[in-house]
Amino acid sequence: MILNLDLMQCGLGGASCGPGTLPQYLLLPGSYTFRVRLRPISAGDDVQSLARLLMPLAAG
């Protein structure tokens, strides 16, 4: 199993065969960090309720 996590992705466009990426979608050089919490779930867990509990972590 492979798990890839991306903090951000640059917008589409590279000007090779069309317009370049719009300025609001460019990723500028800088220092970025993010945290990930992996939690095991069981067959009987209500994943929608778990997701609602974790939403403040994603926003902050």
Backbone as XML, in Angstrom:
<?xml version="1.0"?>
<chain id="A" units="angstrom">
  <residue number="1" name="MET">
    <atom name="N" x="0.846" y="-1.175" z="0.000"/>
    <atom name="CA" x="0.000" y="0.000" z="0.000"/>
    <atom name="C" x="0.892" y="1.239" z="0.000"/>
  </residue>
  <residue number="2" name="ILE">
    <atom name="N" x="0.523" y="2.205" z="-0.793"/>
    <atom name="CA" x="1.248" y="3.474" z="-0.858"/>
    <atom name="C" x="0.270" y="4.590" z="-0.535"/>
  </residue>
  <residue number="3" name="LEU">
    <atom name="N" x="0.671" y="5.475" z="0.352"/>
    <atom name="CA" x="-0.136" y="6.635" z="0.714"/>
    <atom name="C" x="0.664" y="7.883" z="0.401"/>
  </residue>
  <residue number="4" name="ASN">
    <atom name="N" x="0.159" y="8.719" z="-0.488"/>
    <atom name="CA" x="0.797" y="9.992" z="-0.828"/>
    <atom name="C" x="-0.038" y="11.127" z="-0.258"/>
  </residue>
  <residue number="5" name="LEU">
    <atom name="N" x="0.613" y="11.998" z="0.474"/>
    <atom name="CA" x="-0.062" y="13.157" z="1.050"/>
    <atom name="C" x="0.575" y="14.422" z="0.514"/>
  </residue>
  <residue number="6" name="ASP">
    <atom name="N" x="-0.243" y="15.321" z="0.004"/>
    <atom name="CA" x="0.241" y="16.593" z="-0.517"/>
    <atom name="C" x="-0.368" y="17.722" z="0.294"/>
  </residue>
  <residue number="7" name="LEU">
    <atom name="N" x="0.467" y="18.658" z="0.693"/>
    <atom name="CA" x="-0.029" y="19.841" z="1.387"/>
    <atom name="C" x="-0.789" y="20.729" z="0.411"/>
  </residue>
  <residue number="8" name="MET">
    <atom name="N" x="-0.194" y="20.948" z="-0.746"/>
    <atom name="CA" x="-0.817" y="21.785" z="-1.771"/>
    <atom name="C" x="-0.398" y="21.272" z="-3.142"/>
  </residue>
  <residue number="9" name="GLN">
    <atom name="N" x="-1.123" y="21.689" z="-4.148"/>
    <atom name="CA" x="-0.763" y="21.385" z="-5.517"/>
    <atom name="C" x="-0.907" y="22.660" z="-6.336"/>
  </residue>
  <residue number="10" name="CYS">
    <atom name="N" x="0.006" y="22.839" z="-7.246"/>
    <atom name="CA" x="-0.041" y="24.009" z="-8.120"/>
    <atom name="C" x="-1.186" y="23.853" z="-9.107"/>
  </residue>
  <residue number="11" name="GLY">
    <atom name="N" x="-1.775" y="24.949" z="-9.489"/>
    <atom name="CA" x="-2.863" y="24.915" z="-10.455"/>
    <atom name="C" x="-2.412" y="24.397" z="-11.809"/>
  </residue>
  <residue number="12" name="LEU">
    <atom name="N" x="-3.358" y="24.025" z="-12.631"/>
    <atom name="CA" x="-3.051" y="23.511" z="-13.958"/>
    <atom name="C" x="-2.569" y="24.630" z="-14.870"/>
  </residue>
  <residue number="13" name="GLY">
    <atom name="N" x="-1.771" y="24.244" z="-15.823"/>
    <atom name="CA" x="-1.272" y="25.198" z="-16.809"/>
    <atom name="C" x="0.218" y="25.313" z="-16.709"/>
  </residue>
  <residue number="14" name="GLY">
    <atom name="N" x="0.873" y="25.237" z="-17.813"/>
    <atom name="CA" x="2.314" y="25.357" z="-17.820"/>
    <atom name="C" x="2.786" y="26.148" z="-19.022"/>
  </residue>
  <residue number="15" name="ALA">
    <atom name="N" x="1.845" y="26.651" z="-19.789"/>
    <atom name="CA" x="2.116" y="27.444" z="-20.980"/>
    <atom name="C" x="2.823" y="26.647" z="-22.063"/>
  </residue>
  <residue number="16" name="SER">
    <atom name="N" x="2.822" y="25.309" z="-21.966"/>
    <atom name="CA" x="3.450" y="24.525" z="-23.031"/>
    <atom name="C" x="2.524" y="24.422" z="-24.245"/>
  </residue>
  <residue number="17" name="CYS">
    <atom name="N" x="1.211" y="24.399" z="-24.007"/>
    <atom name="CA" x="0.276" y="24.339" z="-25.135"/>
    <atom name="C" x="-0.984" y="25.139" z="-24.812"/>
  </residue>
  <residue number="18" name="GLY">
    <atom name="N" x="-0.839" y="26.154" z="-23.996"/>
    <atom name="CA" x="-1.981" y="26.979" z="-23.617"/>
    <atom name="C" x="-1.523" y="28.018" z="-22.613"/>
  </residue>
  <residue number="19" name="PRO">
    <atom name="N" x="-2.463" y="28.600" z="-21.921"/>
    <atom name="CA" x="-2.087" y="29.646" z="-20.960"/>
    <atom name="C" x="-1.345" y="29.071" z="-19.756"/>
  </residue>
  <residue number="20" name="GLY">
    <atom name="N" x="-0.598" y="29.921" z="-19.102"/>
    <atom name="CA" x="0.103" y="29.529" z="-17.885"/>
    <atom name="C" x="-0.854" y="29.494" z="-16.695"/>
  </residue>
  <residue number="21" name="THR">
    <atom name="N" x="-0.327" y="29.112" z="-15.566"/>
    <atom name="CA" x="-1.117" y="29.063" z="-14.335"/>
    <atom name="C" x="-1.485" y="30.478" z="-13.898"/>
  </residue>
  <residue number="22" name="LEU">
    <atom name="N" x="-2.732" y="30.673" z="-13.523"/>
    <atom name="CA" x="-3.169" y="31.980" z="-13.045"/>
    <atom name="C" x="-2.451" y="32.312" z="-11.735"/>
  </residue>
  <residue number="23" name="PRO">
    <atom name="N" x="-2.156" y="33.583" z="-11.505"/>
    <atom name="CA" x="-1.386" y="33.982" z="-10.318"/>
    <atom name="C" x="-1.970" y="33.495" z="-8.992"/>
  </residue>
  <residue number="24" name="GLN">
    <atom name="N" x="-3.288" y="33.476" z="-8.866"/>
    <atom name="CA" x="-3.895" y="33.055" z="-7.600"/>
    <atom name="C" x="-3.725" y="31.561" z="-7.325"/>
  </residue>
  <residue number="25" name="TYR">
    <atom name="N" x="-3.282" y="30.792" z="-8.330"/>
    <atom name="CA" x="-3.099" y="29.351" z="-8.147"/>
    <atom name="C" x="-1.635" y="28.928" z="-8.147"/>
  </residue>
  <residue number="26" name="LEU">
    <atom name="N" x="-0.733" y="29.876" z="-8.189"/>
    <atom name="CA" x="0.695" y="29.552" z="-8.143"/>
    <atom name="C" x="1.112" y="29.233" z="-6.713"/>
  </residue>
  <residue number="27" name="LEU">
    <atom name="N" x="2.041" y="28.301" z="-6.576"/>
    <atom name="CA" x="2.645" y="28.023" z="-5.274"/>
    <atom name="C" x="3.966" y="28.764" z="-5.221"/>
  </residue>
  <residue number="28" name="LEU">
    <atom name="N" x="4.047" y="29.695" z="-4.327"/>
    <atom name="CA" x="5.255" y="30.497" z="-4.208"/>
    <atom name="C" x="6.238" y="29.838" z="-3.255"/>
  </residue>
  <residue number="29" name="PRO">
    <atom name="N" x="7.537" y="30.064" z="-3.445"/>
    <atom name="CA" x="8.529" y="29.494" z="-2.521"/>
    <atom name="C" x="8.262" y="29.974" z="-1.097"/>
  </residue>
  <residue number="30" name="GLY">
    <atom name="N" x="8.450" y="29.096" z="-0.167"/>
    <atom name="CA" x="8.231" y="29.451" z="1.228"/>
    <atom name="C" x="8.362" y="28.231" z="2.105"/>
  </residue>
  <residue number="31" name="SER">
    <atom name="N" x="8.138" y="28.411" z="3.369"/>
    <atom name="CA" x="8.193" y="27.324" z="4.334"/>
    <atom name="C" x="6.768" y="26.918" z="4.682"/>
  </residue>
  <residue number="32" name="TYR">
    <atom name="N" x="6.418" y="25.690" z="4.412"/>
    <atom name="CA" x="5.075" y="25.192" z="4.663"/>
    <atom name="C" x="5.158" y="23.962" z="5.560"/>
  </residue>
  <residue number="33" name="THR">
    <atom name="N" x="4.200" y="23.822" z="6.459"/>
    <atom name="CA" x="4.125" y="22.637" z="7.301"/>
    <atom name="C" x="2.672" y="22.193" z="7.404"/>
  </residue>
  <residue number="34" name="PHE">
    <atom name="N" x="2.503" y="20.909" z="7.661"/>
    <atom name="CA" x="1.182" y="20.394" z="7.968"/>
    <atom name="C" x="1.330" y="19.124" z="8.789"/>
  </residue>
  <residue number="35" name="ARG">
    <atom name="N" x="0.276" y="18.796" z="9.517"/>
    <atom name="CA" x="0.293" y="17.610" z="10.362"/>
    <atom name="C" x="-0.802" y="16.655" z="9.898"/>
  </residue>
  <residue number="36" name="VAL">
    <atom name="N" x="-0.533" y="15.392" z="10.101"/>
    <atom name="CA" x="-1.492" y="14.358" z="9.734"/>
    <atom name="C" x="-1.664" y="13.427" z="10.929"/>
  </residue>
  <residue number="37" name="ARG">
    <atom name="N" x="-2.897" y="13.093" z="11.217"/>
    <atom name="CA" x="-3.170" y="12.117" z="12.267"/>
    <atom name="C" x="-3.878" y="10.937" z="11.622"/>
  </residue>
  <residue number="38" name="LEU">
    <atom name="N" x="-3.283" y="9.773" z="11.744"/>
    <atom name="CA" x="-3.893" y="8.552" z="11.233"/>
    <atom name="C" x="-4.510" y="7.811" z="12.403"/>
  </residue>
  <residue number="39" name="ARG">
    <atom name="N" x="-5.734" y="7.398" z="12.228"/>
    <atom name="CA" x="-6.442" y="6.713" z="13.298"/>
    <atom name="C" x="-7.115" y="5.469" z="12.732"/>
  </residue>
  <residue number="40" name="PRO">
    <atom name="N" x="-6.905" y="4.340" z="13.375"/>
    <atom name="CA" x="-7.583" y="3.126" z="12.886"/>
    <atom name="C" x="-9.086" y="3.225" z="13.150"/>
  </residue>
  <residue number="41" name="ILE">
    <atom name="N" x="-9.866" y="2.633" z="12.276"/>
    <atom name="CA" x="-11.310" y="2.581" z="12.471"/>
    <atom name="C" x="-11.747" y="1.126" z="12.427"/>
  </residue>
  <residue number="42" name="SER">
    <atom name="N" x="-12.871" y="0.859" z="13.028"/>
    <atom name="CA" x="-13.447" y="-0.489" z="13.047"/>
    <atom name="C" x="-14.653" y="-0.521" z="12.129"/>
  </residue>
  <residue number="43" name="ALA">
    <atom name="N" x="-15.088" y="-1.719" z="11.822"/>
    <atom name="CA" x="-16.221" y="-1.887" z="10.904"/>
    <atom name="C" x="-17.470" y="-1.179" z="11.401"/>
  </residue>
  <residue number="44" name="GLY">
    <atom name="N" x="-17.685" y="-1.070" z="12.705"/>
    <atom name="CA" x="-18.904" y="-0.464" z="13.231"/>
    <atom name="C" x="-18.802" y="1.030" z="13.490"/>
  </residue>
  <residue number="45" name="ASP">
    <atom name="N" x="-17.641" y="1.640" z="13.226"/>
    <atom name="CA" x="-17.465" y="3.069" z="13.489"/>
    <atom name="C" x="-18.281" y="3.920" z="12.516"/>
  </residue>
  <residue number="46" name="ASP">
    <atom name="N" x="-18.815" y="5.015" z="13.018"/>
    <atom name="CA" x="-19.537" y="5.974" z="12.183"/>
    <atom name="C" x="-18.513" y="6.996" z="11.673"/>
  </residue>
  <residue number="47" name="VAL">
    <atom name="N" x="-18.001" y="6.781" z="10.473"/>
    <atom name="CA" x="-16.910" y="7.615" z="9.959"/>
    <atom name="C" x="-17.356" y="9.058" z="9.704"/>
  </residue>
  <residue number="48" name="GLN">
    <atom name="N" x="-18.615" y="9.293" z="9.424"/>
    <atom name="CA" x="-19.087" y="10.669" z="9.233"/>
    <atom name="C" x="-19.005" y="11.445" z="10.538"/>
  </residue>
  <residue number="49" name="SER">
    <atom name="N" x="-19.376" y="10.814" z="11.647"/>
    <atom name="CA" x="-19.268" y="11.482" z="12.944"/>
    <atom name="C" x="-17.810" y="11.731" z="13.307"/>
  </residue>
  <residue number="50" name="LEU">
    <atom name="N" x="-16.941" y="10.758" z="13.024"/>
    <atom name="CA" x="-15.513" y="10.931" z="13.296"/>
    <atom name="C" x="-14.953" y="12.084" z="12.479"/>
  </residue>
  <residue number="51" name="ALA">
    <atom name="N" x="-15.352" y="12.201" z="11.234"/>
    <atom name="CA" x="-14.857" y="13.276" z="10.376"/>
    <atom name="C" x="-15.292" y="14.636" z="10.909"/>
  </residue>
  <residue number="52" name="ARG">
    <atom name="N" x="-16.512" y="14.740" z="11.380"/>
    <atom name="CA" x="-16.996" y="16.019" z="11.935"/>
    <atom name="C" x="-16.207" y="16.414" z="13.177"/>
  </residue>
  <residue number="53" name="LEU">
    <atom name="N" x="-15.828" y="15.435" z="13.989"/>
    <atom name="CA" x="-15.040" y="15.714" z="15.180"/>
    <atom name="C" x="-13.660" y="16.240" z="14.825"/>
  </residue>
  <residue number="54" name="LEU">
    <atom name="N" x="-13.104" y="15.779" z="13.709"/>
    <atom name="CA" x="-11.743" y="16.139" z="13.324"/>
    <atom name="C" x="-11.668" y="17.378" z="12.451"/>
  </residue>
  <residue number="55" name="MET">
    <atom name="N" x="-12.786" y="17.895" z="11.968"/>
    <atom name="CA" x="-12.777" y="19.057" z="11.075"/>
    <atom name="C" x="-12.022" y="20.251" z="11.629"/>
  </residue>
  <residue number="56" name="PRO">
    <atom name="N" x="-12.161" y="20.608" z="12.912"/>
    <atom name="CA" x="-11.386" y="21.765" z="13.414"/>
    <atom name="C" x="-9.883" y="21.573" z="13.255"/>
  </residue>
  <residue number="57" name="LEU">
    <atom name="N" x="-9.380" y="20.341" z="13.316"/>
    <atom name="CA" x="-7.955" y="20.092" z="13.113"/>
    <atom name="C" x="-7.547" y="20.426" z="11.682"/>
  </residue>
  <residue number="58" name="ALA">
    <atom name="N" x="-8.407" y="20.124" z="10.725"/>
    <atom name="CA" x="-8.080" y="20.401" z="9.329"/>
    <atom name="C" x="-8.071" y="21.897" z="9.038"/>
  </residue>
  <residue number="59" name="ALA">
    <atom name="N" x="-8.932" y="22.648" z="9.704"/>
    <atom name="CA" x="-9.029" y="24.074" z="9.443"/>
    <atom name="C" x="-7.928" y="24.867" z="10.151"/>
  </residue>
  <residue number="60" name="GLY">
    <atom name="N" x="-7.406" y="24.347" z="11.254"/>
    <atom name="CA" x="-6.468" y="25.124" z="12.034"/>
    <atom name="C" x="-5.068" y="24.749" z="11.800"/>
  </residue>
</chain>
